[in-house]
């Protein structure tokens, strides 16, 4: 090491020259102070940026297949920022077809589906591994709405019934309803027409494109009754109708984010079911469904909260019932083990951590 004025030049271990300021140089203390100050400032900026990144909300895409009052927890989670509470920024997407929704989940374009067993089973038949991780509605409710001239089940022979898709949830409600009435589509020449979601189906009834439909909400029924339509039958089958669905790989790699999605939606469900959440829930339903009649939205709201389960564990029984029906269209589904399509890991974690008890205390009547 050699001294050179106020500088010390030393050889590094690798043979390169390394220059340092001498500790006894007049300007050394001020330079050292400047460097310490800059280092502290840079460390502070780095810490701030790290904290900012850590607090940045996780962006998620959530899709749903049909706009009905059952979807209100999803809408409320966005309107009241339950998503933000759990560090999420959610984009909600309406995909009016379960097959397309399942394809979007499988491809990774959609992170979570606010849907049910139809999507999971359909994906399983196509070799896509989806999992049902929560189930808001485990026992469905369907209303067979018919034209004024249809007075009894036998009158449905030769008629047209609207569905959203063949193999979809509304299709299953139709098949279950016809089974209950002792009718058969082939024998009784009943045609099932793919029309669209329930909003479109209600219009198709009014314009006589179809003669009957099974609706899973009473939202549109008062208006139809005013025009002479009637409810011929009601069914309440065990069905994994509405819940939270994701692909297996997303569950494995993003379990914390998925848990927060579940917390957001389950808290929104509890809010909706509480007396204090009724007014806002009806307002949200009116806005999202573009309804002008408060009483219509209120009836849809009342139907939905009767169906919701405050501890939304998925129904394997309901999934098996749906599997039986879908196997009529796709025999490969007969070999699928329904229990393997359900994952209770996060639901059990929430229960063990007291999440449901906390919500019940927070939103108690």
Steps between C-alpha positions, in 0.01 A plus 500: 500500500638841411405851602438763235406832656150477631441173317587143590542261210486132585514177306193284514521121542432457131792723407291803403559847638255628760503868595376624838485839662748542784341526843726791589427708188330838567199424282458137601254562781269709281516247216432216739206694649364565150524131409330390822222752438450379142505136613233566763289686243533217246417242764190700598387525137560128449303417813214726390488336158508155655215595732308646207545181301404290799182699551404509132171308456505166327320525167253220433250424226170351619239382249135404543261344246162659573385829660251411776455604864715201596795696361438785746786401738741539209357841408490614863863397550587743224253778582586505872868421443519179697759409238710798602467401865676175417764661274337411170419690181235292326382521141154345460416345164166366377553185290158379386604141438634241745715334235671829418540577869663162560729555201601842635579350840700219344700740282578729794315801353256476792627446854173413675150412388193600702321195370432141601509131428404531135825679424714264708347183355508629144869581540571155647349338192740707287803411712525842673561483874270745675407495866187610683632669816180656638127455444257783571196308374487125570128452445358676198155636437338504160165636378333361188338805340253430218281683250137572596362216285708235681292384795641155584823302443356308203457832318879527472504224236624643171602829664826699504695553823784752514841424655829686522702212356466125453664342802490825697342566839163616362492195274543280807214678677280434196590129493437465875167681468387282210607188692290615796200553270540160330592656166773410252644729233515230230174320576301820548668689215616783729760717330774667705614823334826676589392859565742664744507599866188556706462863402479397136284196576242719676476718187475190280198389704332838458556498124385135470830377359469229765203358687658426837818536702641406838630809680718484810392844622160658557633837382327476162192307614280790626527673163424179315199430723358841413504387137315176572791260556488265797730277708395143422756324720787558743805280564762513777766243406838447668740679266843657524347794319700808598843522655866582447694307236864519402755283324705259708830670416370842609392352833846354551701807394277783623330357808535824698343710224222244454436501874457879486261468206296254704505731803379792287208308352400323820501827693290659226260206531469554877452873447223426250327263742510749787212740566739793468604392151154458351453851358844516336465145367167580332649820358791303357266243346291776342807673357671187369184348351371839381169460683265792562258324733621482861257218586636281220856542626385442858341170402817388326700600806269304734532188283879523490559534873270203568728287284837623632697293748689712759759220522538439127662159489456342153233229474639171372144363495393788277800447274416130461141589410625734229745234382215254447320747275805611305601138439184476289671735256859388558545134609866565589381686808365178648858398586590830671527495879302803612677515837832558321363820345444662840777650712408589859848610610435874516145465632629289789774753564247784517282301736791401725620861515157617615423700185134395484447568871649847456266577210197374689590724795563799271179466302277354768138613489 
